């Protein structure tokens, strides 16, 4: 192997190691991104369910008032 070929081989090896490190960091960032995206949506959906659970008594009361109003209107003489 000539010195020029050996130099080229070493340079190729260094580039391969550098590319491997870059690809690993990209992969790691992608995993973290996926994890935080899942956490984000769990929080959003959980907050929606929690808000509905907290507001449910008021919503049921409003629905009852609306139904009572409809029954009063239906019982009016025509």
BAFILUM-312532 format. One line per field, with one value per residue: residue in one letter; x, y, z of N, C-alpha, C, O in turn; residue number from 1. Coordinates in steps of 0.001 Angstrom, whole numbers. Layout:
<rs>
vexba = c(a	...) .
nxx = c(X	...) .
nyy = c(Y	...) .
nzz = c(Z	...) .
caxx = c(X	...) .
cayy = c(Y	...) .
cazz = c(Z	...) .
cxx = c(X	...) .
cyy = c(Y	...) .
czz = c(Z	...) .
oxx = c(X	...) .
oyy = c(Y	...) .
ozz = c(Z	...) .
figu = c(NUM	...) .
</rs>
This chain:
<rs>
vexba = c(x	x	x	x	x	x	x	x	x	x	x	x	x	x	x	x	x	x	x	x	x	x	x	x	x	x	x	x	x	x	x	x	x	x	x	x	x	x	x	x	x	x	x	x	x	x	x	x	x	x	x	x	x	x	x	x	x	x	x	x	x	x	x	x	x	x	x	x	x	x	x	x	x	x	x	x	x	x) .
nxx = c(855	628	1946	223	-2225	-2639	-2914	-5232	-7008	-6982	-8055	-10597	-11550	-11612	-13551	-15745	-16080	-16699	-19087	-20631	-20836	-22281	-24652	-25553	-26101	-28146	-30064	-30492	-31543	-33883	-35247	-35650	-37261	-39542	-40349	-40945	-42973	-44977	-45399	-46326	-48800	-50145	-50406	-52008	-54369	-55016	-55459	-57731	-59591	-59557	-60553	-63132	-64109	-64029	-65828	-68160	-70392	-71517	-72131	-74041	-76020	-76701	-77692	-79933	-81465	-81999	-83533	-85710	-86714	-87483	-89499	-91360	-91998	-93154	-95459	-97041	-100135	-101544) .
nyy = c(-1168	2117	5214	7312	6030	4902	7203	8237	6198	6392	8961	8521	6743	8404	10252	8538	7838	10360	10916	8850	9645	12032	11041	9451	11441	12809	10802	10422	12934	12808	10748	11946	14054	12694	11519	13838	14909	12997	13240	15888	15662	13892	15501	17578	16165	15056	17410	18350	16313	16528	19144	18800	16994	18634	20628	19271	19017	21602	21739	19693	20760	23039	21758	20484	22738	23759	21647	21746	24256	23751	21861	23443	25278	23538	22823	25034	26654	26527) .
nzz = c(0	-889	442	-178	-669	1837	3390	2257	2927	5745	6023	4961	6857	9139	8308	8131	10820	11870	10477	11517	14202	13887	12758	14872	16788	15494	15409	18158	18845	17372	18681	21216	20404	19496	21922	23493	21936	22239	25012	25043	23634	25328	27589	26519	25770	28249	29731	28433	29028	31811	32101	31089	32993	35253	34534	34062	35988	35799	33108	32904	34532	33044	30773	31874	32574	30030	28975	30709	30042	27401	27820	29165	27164	25325	26674	26640	25840	22552) .
caxx = c(0	1449	1624	-945	-3405	-2821	-3428	-6613	-7769	-7136	-8994	-11924	-11933	-11963	-14841	-16775	-16319	-17383	-20458	-21312	-21157	-23352	-25885	-26014	-26700	-29430	-30983	-30814	-32440	-35169	-35912	-36122	-38360	-40711	-40759	-41585	-44212	-45948	-45713	-47129	-50169	-50752	-50793	-53131	-55567	-55324	-56041	-59096	-60417	-59672	-61452	-64495	-64471	-64262	-66990	-69304	-71595	-72105	-72707	-75261	-77004	-77151	-78517	-81217	-82208	-82469	-84617	-86872	-87254	-88155	-90754	-92284	-92457	-94024	-96716	-97809	-101283	-101301) .
cayy = c(0	3321	6205	8101	5190	4783	8498	8309	5248	6984	10091	7925	6200	9546	10772	7565	8000	11641	10728	7996	10470	12955	10263	9071	12608	13057	9763	10729	14090	12343	10005	12915	14785	11812	11408	15067	15063	12130	13887	17068	15273	13326	16642	18260	15328	14987	18687	18389	15406	17136	20298	18282	16434	19742	21407	18394	19373	22828	21402	18924	21702	23847	20888	20323	24000	23825	20673	22280	25339	23147	21247	24543	25799	22534	22755	26267	26474	27039) .
cazz = c(0	-995	1469	-600	-448	3281	3830	1789	3735	7077	5887	4779	8162	9996	7841	8499	12255	12056	9998	12479	15370	13495	12609	16209	17444	14825	15867	19552	18829	16854	19766	22203	19784	19539	23320	23939	21179	22912	26293	24714	23314	26539	28425	25873	25897	29680	30152	27898	29829	33140	32011	30962	34290	36180	34088	33828	36757	35260	31802	33142	35059	31912	29927	32565	32439	28644	28824	31427	29216	26250	28260	29458	25874	24707	27416	26462	24937	21205) .
cxx = c(903	1060	390	-2242	-3705	-3404	-4901	-7509	-8008	-8134	-10433	-12439	-12359	-13320	-15988	-17104	-17076	-18850	-21268	-21720	-22305	-24678	-26438	-26672	-28039	-30471	-31433	-31786	-33824	-35939	-36463	-37314	-39644	-41239	-41504	-42878	-45318	-46362	-46610	-48583	-50869	-51213	-51999	-54418	-55980	-55949	-57474	-60042	-60614	-60612	-62892	-64971	-64792	-65527	-68251	-70520	-72289	-72754	-74002	-76370	-77552	-78034	-79884	-82072	-82775	-83631	-85881	-87523	-87989	-89478	-91784	-92842	-93391	-95384	-97535	-98992	-101002	-102389) .
cyy = c(1235	4304	7044	7326	5061	6071	8644	7387	5798	8136	9581	7364	7319	10131	9834	7673	9292	11536	9877	8796	11432	12214	9814	10250	12963	12052	10021	11898	13695	11576	10958	13702	13961	11694	12656	15346	14216	12746	15095	16677	14624	14449	17354	17461	15215	16268	18814	17513	15977	18328	19831	17724	17543	20512	20567	18744	20621	22568	20614	19830	22572	23016	20668	21576	24121	22862	21142	23395	24794	22518	22316	25095	24816	22466	24030	25999	27126	27940) .
czz = c(0	105	1106	-366	1037	3853	3457	2607	5143	7055	5740	6101	9118	9601	8215	9983	12547	11620	10966	13716	15055	13382	13955	16925	16803	15303	17302	19637	18337	17922	20820	21667	19825	20961	23775	23180	21814	24234	26065	24464	24502	27457	27829	26050	27359	30197	29652	28705	31232	33145	31889	32299	35290	35818	33925	34688	36204	33908	31960	33668	33927	30988	30558	32437	31030	28431	29543	30627	28006	26657	28608	28155	25175	25388	27310	25535	23587	20746) .
oxx = c(1825	-45	-385	-3238	-4862	-4290	-5710	-8638	-9112	-8958	-11364	-13620	-13359	-14135	-17075	-18272	-17988	-19744	-22444	-22832	-23201	-25708	-27652	-27690	-28967	-31618	-32609	-32742	-34829	-37153	-37599	-38263	-40710	-42448	-42574	-43791	-46461	-47550	-47560	-49496	-52077	-52293	-52926	-55445	-57169	-56870	-58338	-61158	-61715	-61383	-63783	-66113	-65721	-66227	-69320	-71626	-73518	-73811	-74960	-77531	-78758	-79029	-80893	-83279	-83918	-84612	-86991	-88749	-89027	-90467	-92974	-94041	-94329	-96369	-98638	-98886	-100313	-102334) .
oyy = c(1350	4226	7433	7894	5102	6029	9120	7749	5683	8271	10139	7496	7187	10462	10288	7609	9311	12013	10146	8636	11618	12698	9799	10077	13374	12411	9859	11859	14199	11740	10806	13981	14482	11762	12555	15962	14661	12776	15306	17290	14793	14365	17703	18017	15271	16224	19327	17921	15915	18507	20403	17955	17411	20999	21122	18766	20678	23122	20846	19678	22811	23524	20664	21482	24544	23215	20955	23470	25334	22624	22114	25353	25236	22092	24089	25233	28142	28455) .
ozz = c(808	641	1980	81	1455	4706	4254	2941	5674	7959	6321	6422	9824	10462	8573	10367	13374	12319	11208	14218	15878	13854	14156	17595	17498	15568	17628	20411	18838	18051	21270	22400	20153	21181	24376	23731	21917	24555	26819	25019	24665	28043	28560	26438	27673	31013	30364	29025	31779	34087	32517	32695	36086	36706	33669	34147	36152	33605	31222	33288	33868	30471	29854	32214	30859	27777	29043	30545	27626	25933	28367	28058	24497	24752	27853	24577	23500	19629) .
figu = c(1	2	3	4	5	6	7	8	9	10	11	12	13	14	15	16	17	18	19	20	21	22	23	24	25	26	27	28	29	30	31	32	33	34	35	36	37	38	39	40	41	42	43	44	45	46	47	48	49	50	51	52	53	54	55	56	57	58	59	60	61	62	63	64	65	66	67	68	69	70	71	72	73	74	75	76	77	78) .
</rs>
